[in-house]
Amino acid sequence: MWQKVKEVLRIAYTLPFLLASVAGIAFALTVKQEWLMAVVIPLDVLVLALFVNFSNDYFDHKSGVDKLRFDRSNDPELEKALLELFDQKVFWSGNSLDRGIITESQGKVLMAVLVILAVLLSIPILLYGGWTVVVLGLIALALAFFYTAPPFNLGARGLGELDVFISFTMMAFFSYYVIVQEFSLTVLFVSLAIGLGAMIMRISDSVPGYDSHMAMGEKNLTVRVGLENVVRLEAVLVILVYVFVGLAGLTEPFLVILFLATPFAIKALRVQNIRDRLRFWRPIPMFLLQTVALELLTVVALILRTLTY
């Protein structure tokens, strides 16, 4: 039962969402001790993340792109190689709807339940933060739903990665802002670094599906720039991540420890020089780890600052 739940909700993939919010909350707690909000906001983000992942799966199932991408029935050697490459906790064997683990009607019910939970959890946040929360919540829900949902299907139009960047930046920054309700340049710099990290993570994750997206007529960012240019784009974005980390470090010296996430990015870029069939699969977990590391190191930096001061 638990295995099916993990397959359907892809719980491991919600970790970067949750930690983006936790990073913002950590900033907020250094200013204002609002522990109820510190718990409720990440919980709401977690539920929204579960909705994002499953709604994306639902509409990718409807379009057929995931079925085409994950059909490795005629290539057992690739399946074996991927199982060896990825940890079983993060390896995803394919869309749960395509595999019959959950039906379309059950999927619709699940999405409705997740939306209701997200709305219920947002009530105390609304009472605390006012109408700003309503606006932010509607933007977040729209960005999440229309990533793959018609009529916009942002992911198929080359805007999905930008969607991810905006979403993660908002999750980090506004988790802080809702509680403190004051602008912080330091928080913005860190939020932008996290958002860019998530964007790179999303680009990398989409690259192995290049042929499937081409076959379905989808023009995501990878298709638009081409496989060879993707690596260059990732490198530019990695540089931007650490430009923002550097700027954050100038405003708050403890944040320089975020540079400890750099080795994950460097290794992810280097392994793509190995030109075999796993070339674009290898960097996926490394870019995921970079994003998670940026988020966790933010919390660590703020704890160290608090203990020192």
CORDAQUI-V854619 format. One record per residue. N is the residue number from 1. RES is the residue in one letter. SS is DSSP state (@ for helix, = for strand, . for the rest). D_FIRST is the distance of its C-alpha to the first C-alpha in Angstrom with 2 decimals. Layout:
BEGIN
n: (N	N)
res: (RES	RES)
ss: (SS	SS)
d_first: (D_FIRST	D_FIRST)
END
This chain:
BEGIN
n: (1	2	3	4	5	6	7	8	9	10	11	12	13	14	15	16	17	18	19	20	21	22	23	24	25	26	27	28	29	30	31	32	33	34	35	36	37	38	39	40	41	42	43	44	45	46	47	48	49	50	51	52	53	54	55	56	57	58	59	60	61	62	63	64	65	66	67	68	69	70	71	72	73	74	75	76	77	78	79	80	81	82	83	84	85	86	87	88	89	90	91	92	93	94	95	96	97	98	99	100	101	102	103	104	105	106	107	108	109	110	111	112	113	114	115	116	117	118	119	120	121	122	123	124	125	126	127	128	129	130	131	132	133	134	135	136	137	138	139	140	141	142	143	144	145	146	147	148	149	150	151	152	153	154	155	156	157	158	159	160	161	162	163	164	165	166	167	168	169	170	171	172	173	174	175	176	177	178	179	180	181	182	183	184	185	186	187	188	189	190	191	192	193	194	195	196	197	198	199	200	201	202	203	204	205	206	207	208	209	210	211	212	213	214	215	216	217	218	219	220	221	222	223	224	225	226	227	228	229	230	231	232	233	234	235	236	237	238	239	240	241	242	243	244	245	246	247	248	249	250	251	252	253	254	255	256	257	258	259	260	261	262	263	264	265	266	267	268	269	270	271	272	273	274	275	276	277	278	279	280	281	282	283	284	285	286	287	288	289	290	291	292	293	294	295	296	297	298	299	300	301	302	303	304	305	306	307	308	309)
res: (M	W	Q	K	V	K	E	V	L	R	I	A	Y	T	L	P	F	L	L	A	S	V	A	G	I	A	F	A	L	T	V	K	Q	E	W	L	M	A	V	V	I	P	L	D	V	L	V	L	A	L	F	V	N	F	S	N	D	Y	F	D	H	K	S	G	V	D	K	L	R	F	D	R	S	N	D	P	E	L	E	K	A	L	L	E	L	F	D	Q	K	V	F	W	S	G	N	S	L	D	R	G	I	I	T	E	S	Q	G	K	V	L	M	A	V	L	V	I	L	A	V	L	L	S	I	P	I	L	L	Y	G	G	W	T	V	V	V	L	G	L	I	A	L	A	L	A	F	F	Y	T	A	P	P	F	N	L	G	A	R	G	L	G	E	L	D	V	F	I	S	F	T	M	M	A	F	F	S	Y	Y	V	I	V	Q	E	F	S	L	T	V	L	F	V	S	L	A	I	G	L	G	A	M	I	M	R	I	S	D	S	V	P	G	Y	D	S	H	M	A	M	G	E	K	N	L	T	V	R	V	G	L	E	N	V	V	R	L	E	A	V	L	V	I	L	V	Y	V	F	V	G	L	A	G	L	T	E	P	F	L	V	I	L	F	L	A	T	P	F	A	I	K	A	L	R	V	Q	N	I	R	D	R	L	R	F	W	R	P	I	P	M	F	L	L	Q	T	V	A	L	E	L	L	T	V	V	A	L	I	L	R	T	L	T	Y)
ss: (.	@	@	@	@	@	@	@	@	.	@	@	@	@	@	@	@	@	@	@	@	@	@	@	@	@	@	@	@	.	.	.	.	.	@	@	@	@	@	@	@	@	@	@	@	@	@	@	@	@	@	@	@	@	@	@	@	@	@	@	@	@	@	.	@	@	@	@	@	.	.	.	.	.	.	@	@	@	@	@	@	@	@	@	@	.	.	.	.	.	.	.	.	.	.	.	.	.	.	.	.	.	.	@	@	@	@	@	@	@	@	@	@	@	@	@	@	@	@	@	@	@	@	@	@	@	@	@	@	.	@	@	@	@	@	@	@	@	@	@	@	@	@	@	@	.	.	.	.	.	.	.	.	@	@	@	@	.	.	@	@	@	@	@	@	@	@	@	@	@	@	@	@	@	@	@	@	@	@	@	.	.	.	.	@	@	@	@	@	@	@	@	@	@	@	@	@	@	@	@	@	@	@	@	@	@	@	.	.	@	@	@	@	@	@	.	.	.	.	.	@	@	@	@	@	.	@	@	@	@	@	@	@	@	@	@	@	@	@	@	@	@	@	@	@	@	@	@	@	@	@	.	@	@	@	@	@	@	@	@	@	@	@	@	@	@	@	@	@	@	@	.	.	.	.	.	.	.	@	@	@	@	@	@	@	@	@	@	@	@	@	@	@	@	@	@	@	@	@	@	@	@	@	@	@	@	@	@	.)
d_first: (0.00	3.81	5.40	5.21	6.36	8.78	9.93	10.70	12.31	13.66	13.82	16.20	18.57	19.00	20.70	24.13	24.11	23.41	25.94	28.56	28.56	28.63	31.66	33.46	32.69	34.10	37.30	37.48	37.20	40.23	42.19	40.75	38.66	36.40	33.31	31.70	31.88	30.81	27.43	27.07	28.08	25.47	22.75	24.13	24.25	20.61	19.63	22.22	20.88	17.41	19.49	21.68	19.09	17.36	20.77	22.13	19.47	20.22	23.93	23.76	21.96	24.78	27.41	26.06	26.62	23.13	23.07	26.45	25.67	22.59	23.92	24.73	24.73	28.45	28.24	26.10	28.31	27.34	23.61	24.30	26.51	24.00	21.33	24.14	25.28	22.17	19.97	16.42	15.35	17.48	17.78	16.57	16.62	17.42	16.89	13.55	15.90	18.09	15.42	14.31	10.67	12.09	15.58	18.60	18.96	15.45	16.32	19.56	18.09	15.78	18.95	21.00	18.78	18.91	22.66	23.24	21.55	23.66	26.74	26.26	25.90	28.97	31.15	32.13	32.61	34.87	36.82	37.40	38.11	39.67	39.82	39.28	35.61	35.53	37.12	34.88	31.74	32.91	33.77	30.40	28.57	30.99	30.61	26.82	26.77	29.71	28.64	27.52	28.21	31.48	34.36	34.45	31.66	32.98	31.04	32.81	36.18	36.34	35.58	31.87	32.64	35.20	32.65	30.36	33.44	34.49	31.04	30.52	34.15	33.83	30.67	32.52	35.94	35.23	32.83	36.09	38.46	36.88	37.45	40.78	42.19	44.48	44.60	44.12	45.13	43.28	39.95	40.67	41.36	38.14	36.16	37.83	37.01	33.30	33.46	35.20	32.75	29.87	32.08	32.67	28.96	28.43	31.44	30.30	26.84	28.58	31.16	29.28	28.73	32.51	33.23	30.50	31.82	35.33	34.52	33.07	36.13	34.35	36.55	34.40	36.17	35.57	37.15	39.99	41.03	40.27	38.42	41.34	41.95	38.34	38.92	42.11	40.42	37.71	40.55	42.45	39.46	38.81	42.46	42.10	39.13	41.37	44.36	42.51	41.38	45.05	46.18	43.73	45.12	48.61	47.78	45.68	46.42	43.29	41.23	42.79	40.01	37.84	39.82	37.71	35.08	37.70	36.96	33.54	35.37	38.23	36.05	34.04	37.37	38.85	36.14	36.75	40.15	38.54	39.00	36.51	33.52	31.29	33.88	31.96	28.51	29.68	30.60	27.29	25.68	29.18	29.80	26.39	27.51	30.89	29.52	27.32	30.36	32.69	30.55	30.10	33.75	34.86	33.36	34.90	38.25	38.36	37.56	40.38	42.68	42.05	42.67	45.78	47.28)
END
